[in-house]
Amino acid sequence: MADPYALLGVAPEASNAEVKAAYHRQLRQFPAHSHPQQFQQIRAAYDAIRAAGEHRGDPLQPGPLVAQLDPEAVASIEAGVRNACRLSLDELLRLTF
């Protein structure tokens, strides 16, 4: 997604009231019934700004969780699942009918 602040036309340090006013201004320009794609982008930008504002400056609210997956572990799990899902044609026919 593009920068949500740029999409709504507000500065990153804008107040909640300014963000809300910009959001409604964009909704008047791009109503959902005639501009569904723009509406979804505007709504996503507004939600992203609101979510970022809820956690800004509050040390008790954790930020988003970032996880790193071990590629070897993922490959091992995938291989195990593939082996567990192997069926012969006879088994598949027996289970299907």
Contact map, one row per residue, 1 for C-alpha under 8 A:
1111000000000000000000000000000000000000000000000000000000000000000000000000000000000000000000000
1111011000000000000000000000000000000000000000000000000000000000000000000000000000000000000000000
1111111000000000000000000000000000000000000010000000000000000000000000000000000000000000000000000
1111111100000000000000000000000000000000010111011000000000000000000000000000000000000000000000000
0011111111110000000000000000000000000000000010001000000000000000000000000000000000000000000000000
0111111111100000000000000000000000000000000000000000000000000000000000000000000000000000000000000
0111111110000000000000000000000000000000010010000000000000000000000000000000000000000000000000000
0001111111000000001001100100000000000000010011000000000000000000000000000000000000000000000000000
0000111111100000000001000000000000000000000000000000000000000000000000000000000000000000000000000
0000110111110100011001000000000000000000000000000000000000000000000000000000000000000000000000000
0000110011111100000000000000000000000000000000000000000000000000000000000000000000000000000000000
0000100001111100000000000000000000000000000000000000000000000000000000000000000000000000000000000
0000000000111110000000000000000000000000000000000000000000000000000000000000000000000000000000000
0000000001111111011000000000000000000000000000000000000000000000000000000000000000000000000000000
0000000000001111111000000000000000000000000000000000000000000000000000000000000000000000000000000
0000000000000111111100000000000000000000000000000100000000000000000000000000000000000000000000000
0000000000000011111110000000000000000000000000000000000000000000000000000000000000000000000000000
0000000001000111111111000000000000000000000000000000000000000000000000000000000000000000000000000
0000000101000111111111100000000000000000000001000000000000000000000000000000000000000000000000000
0000000000000001111111110000000000000000000001000000000000000000000000000000000000000000000000000
0000000000000000111111111000000000000000000000000000000000000000000000000000000000000000000000000
0000000111000000011111111100000000000000000000000000000000000000000000000000000000000000000000000
0000000100000000001111111110000000000000011001000000000000000000000000000000000000000000000000000
0000000000000000000111111111000000000000000000000000000000000000000000000000000000000000000000000
0000000000000000000011111111100000000000000000000000000000000000000000000000000000000000000000000
0000000100000000000001111111110000000000010000000000000000000000000000000000000000000000000000000
0000000000000000000000111111111100000010010000000000000000000000000000000000000000000000000000000
0000000000000000000000011111111000000000000000000000000000000000000000000000000000000000000000000
0000000000000000000000001111111000000000000000000000000000000000000000000000000000000000000000000
0000000000000000000000000111111101100110000000000000000000000000000000000000000000000000000000000
0000000000000000000000000011111111110010000000000000000000000000000000000000000000000000000000000
0000000000000000000000000010011111110111000000000000000000000000000000000000000000000000000000000
0000000000000000000000000000001111110000000000000000000000000000000000000000000000000000000000000
0000000000000000000000000000011111110000000000000000000000000000000000000000000000000000000000000
0000000000000000000000000000011111111110000000000000000000000000000000000000000000000000000000000
0000000000000000000000000000001111111111000000000000000000000000000000000000000000000000000000000
0000000000000000000000000000000000111111100000000000000000000000000000000000000000000000000000000
0000000000000000000000000000010100111111110000000000000000000000000000000000000000000000000000000
0000000000000000000000000010011100111111111000000000000000000000000000000000000000000000000000000
0000000000000000000000000000000100011111111100000000000000000000000000000000000000000000000000000
0000000000000000000000000000000000001111111110000000000000000000000000000000000000000000000000000
0001001100000000000000100110000000000111111111000000000000000000000000000000000000000000000000000
0000000000000000000000100000000000000011111111100000000000000000000000000000000000000000000000000
0001000000000000000000000000000000000001111111110000000000000000000000000000000000000000000000000
0011101100000000000000000000000000000000111111111000000000000000000000000000000000000000000000000
0001000100000000001100100000000000000000011111111100000000000000000000000000000000000000000000000
0000000000000000000000000000000000000000001111111110000000000000000000000000000000000000000000000
0001000000000000000000000000000000000000000111111111000000000000000000000000000000000000000000000
0001100000000000000000000000000000000000000011111111100000000000000000000000000000000000000000000
0000000000000001000000000000000000000000000001111111110000000000000000000000000000000000000000000
0000000000000000000000000000000000000000000000111111111000000000000000000000000000000000000000000
0000000000000000000000000000000000000000000000011111111100000000000000000000000000000000000000000
0000000000000000000000000000000000000000000000001111111100000000000000000000000000000000000000000
0000000000000000000000000000000000000000000000000111111100000000000000000000000000000000000000000
0000000000000000000000000000000000000000000000000011111111001110000000000000000000000000000000000
0000000000000000000000000000000000000000000000000001111111000000000000000000000000000000000000000
0000000000000000000000000000000000000000000000000000001111100000000000000000000000000000000000000
0000000000000000000000000000000000000000000000000000001111111000000000000000000000000000000000000
0000000000000000000000000000000000000000000000000000000011111100000000000000000000000000000000000
0000000000000000000000000000000000000000000000000000000001111100000000000000000000000000000000000
0000000000000000000000000000000000000000000000000000001001111110000000000000000000000000000000000
0000000000000000000000000000000000000000000000000000001000111111000000000000000000000000000000000
0000000000000000000000000000000000000000000000000000001000001111100000000000000000000000000000000
0000000000000000000000000000000000000000000000000000000000000111110000000000000000000000000000000
0000000000000000000000000000000000000000000000000000000000000011111000000000000000000000000000000
0000000000000000000000000000000000000000000000000000000000000001111100000000000000000000000000000
0000000000000000000000000000000000000000000000000000000000000000111110000000000000000000000000000
0000000000000000000000000000000000000000000000000000000000000000011111000000000000000000000000000
0000000000000000000000000000000000000000000000000000000000000000001111101100000000000000000000000
0000000000000000000000000000000000000000000000000000000000000000000111111100000000000000000000000
0000000000000000000000000000000000000000000000000000000000000000000011111110000000000000000000000
0000000000000000000000000000000000000000000000000000000000000000000001111111000000000000000000000
0000000000000000000000000000000000000000000000000000000000000000000011111111100000000000000000000
0000000000000000000000000000000000000000000000000000000000000000000011111111110000000000000000000
0000000000000000000000000000000000000000000000000000000000000000000000111111111000000000000000000
0000000000000000000000000000000000000000000000000000000000000000000000011111111100000000000000000
0000000000000000000000000000000000000000000000000000000000000000000000001111111110000000000000000
0000000000000000000000000000000000000000000000000000000000000000000000000111111111000000000000000
0000000000000000000000000000000000000000000000000000000000000000000000000011111111100000000000000
0000000000000000000000000000000000000000000000000000000000000000000000000001111111110000000000000
0000000000000000000000000000000000000000000000000000000000000000000000000000111111111000000000000
0000000000000000000000000000000000000000000000000000000000000000000000000000011111111100000000000
0000000000000000000000000000000000000000000000000000000000000000000000000000001111111100000000000
0000000000000000000000000000000000000000000000000000000000000000000000000000000111111100000000000
0000000000000000000000000000000000000000000000000000000000000000000000000000000011111110000000000
0000000000000000000000000000000000000000000000000000000000000000000000000000000001111111000000000
0000000000000000000000000000000000000000000000000000000000000000000000000000000000001111101100000
0000000000000000000000000000000000000000000000000000000000000000000000000000000000000111111100000
0000000000000000000000000000000000000000000000000000000000000000000000000000000000000011111110000
0000000000000000000000000000000000000000000000000000000000000000000000000000000000000001111111000
0000000000000000000000000000000000000000000000000000000000000000000000000000000000000011111111100
0000000000000000000000000000000000000000000000000000000000000000000000000000000000000011111111110
0000000000000000000000000000000000000000000000000000000000000000000000000000000000000000111111111
0000000000000000000000000000000000000000000000000000000000000000000000000000000000000000011111111
0000000000000000000000000000000000000000000000000000000000000000000000000000000000000000001111111
0000000000000000000000000000000000000000000000000000000000000000000000000000000000000000000111111
0000000000000000000000000000000000000000000000000000000000000000000000000000000000000000000011111
